[in-house]
Amino acid sequence: MRINEVAFINETLKNSYEKLKNGKFEDKKICYFIDRAISDLKKDPLCGSRIPSRLTPKFYLDKFGMKDIWKYDLPEGWRLIYSIIGSEVKIISLLLEWFDHKEYERRFSY
């Protein structure tokens, strides 16, 4: 049986997520969206959409050393970007960042 886990790429991102829990209404709503995504990723790490390598911004390779990038569509145009690492026994969905659709378009030059 394969183990599916979800983790944050670093403490900074994890702290940003924790701040959402105690933030304003909008922050709490985003936190709820991310919680739902985490739950889905624990069930199936492939539930998002793989971003073709030709469309993956160099930013992810430079900053995180990741070239296999996935996108999970959150409600209200928000996006969660993650990568998948692991083996046949244990899969980890590694959360890299989240942002609204406008920032997503900027990051991916759409």
N, C-alpha and C positions, 0 to 999 in steps of 0.2 A: 504494500500500500504506500502510495506517495504522500508525503507531507507537504502541504502548501502553507507558506507563511508570507506575511507582509511586513516590511521594515522601511524605515526612513533612511535616505542616503547618508544623512549626517544629523548631528544634534541640533544644528541651526534650523533645519527643516522641521524636525520633531518639535522644537520649541515654538515655531510659528504655528504649527497645528494646535499645540496646547493653548496658545493665546487665543485662537479662534473660539475655543470652548467658553471662555469667559468674556468674549468681546460683545459688541453690539449685536442687534438682531441679525443683520446681514452676515456678520462673522459666524454666528451660531448656525445659520442656514448653510453656509459653505462647509462648516464642520460636519453637519449632518450629511451633506452630499458626499463628503470624503469618507465618512464612516460607512455609508452604503457601498461605496466603491471598494473599500477595504474588505467588507464582508463578501462581496462578489468575487474579488481577487483571491480570497482564501478558498473559495469553492472552485474557481477556475481561473488560473493565471492568464489564460489566453482569451478571456472575455472581452478584452479591449481590441483595438485595431492596431496591427503592426504598421509602423511607418516605414515605407521603403527606404533603404539605405541612401539612395540618391536624393531623397528629400529630407534626410536627417541633418539638422544644422550641426556644423562643426563644433558648436558650443558644447554639446553633450559629450563629445569625445575629449575636448580640451579640459572641460571642468570636472567631469565625472569619470572619464575613461570608458564611457559607454557608447557603443555604436548600434546596439540592438535596442531600439526605442519603441515603446508602445504608447497608445493614447486611449484613455478611457473618457468617454463623453459624459460629463456631469450635467445635471439640469441647468437651465437658464444660460446655456452657452459656455459654461465653465469647462475646462479641460484639466485632466490629471495626466501627467506624463510619468511613465515608469519603465523600468527595464526588468527583464527576467533573468535570473541567474540560478544555477544549481545543477542538479544531476537527476537521474531517473528516480532517486529515492527522496530527494528534498528539493523543492522549488521555492525560491524566494522572489516575490514581486517587490522590487526596490523602488519606492516612491522617490521621484526626482524633483518635481515641482508641480504646482497647480496655478492656473491663472484664468482670467476671463477670456472670452473669444477674441477681443481686440489685442490683448497681449499675446495670445496664441498665434494670431496672424502675423504679428510683428516678429516673433521668435522664428517662425517657419517661413517668413518672407512670402506670404500668400497675398 
